[in-house]
Amino acid sequence: MRAWAIGSLLTVTLVVGARGDEARKPETAHPDHVAQRLLAAHCTVCHSIELIVQQRLDREHWGTIVKKMSSWGAEVSELEQEVLVAYLASRYHPNAGPVLAEEPEPKLFPSIDKAQGNAKRGQNLYGQNCVPCHGLQGIGGVGPKLAGNQVLTDAPRFWETVLNGRAGMPSWGTILSGQEIADIHSWLQTLK
């Protein structure tokens, strides 16, 4: 079963998405990219990324930790758990060596003034990445309420926060593309 799950990660369309009443939407992406999004959306809510990546654990121990975090409230499906465990075990295993500062992939972001968001895509992206902290429909939770929040009318401040993080919010600048941020911003602006 485990071999099937790992092998299928390379070819299957992974389903990640909103919780609650919203339907899960499929996302097709490289498994590492999907795992990085899951880490940012579900793990860094409680743990710094530095704490996570300094660990040097085998697959079994990563599996135990991810399963324990899920039982303690991290909302990750069994398939998402498998993706996380495969990613963590492949990068942060006992023979991985010292933690090195990772160079983020350079991304080209559209100008804030010229970025045209698509609210429908933004709703799906919000469900995949933002719901754990900001709640369904932007009602708030661990993170602040976004529906009707003034930050949505201040585009430079919104982009700065999403790209670089703020307080307990992780940086999404190396995870989300500029278009994806514009899409999320566009959808959030539809909420009252």
Order of alpha helices (4+ residues) and beta strands (2+ residues): alpha-beta-beta-alpha-alpha-alpha-alpha-alpha-alpha-alpha-alpha
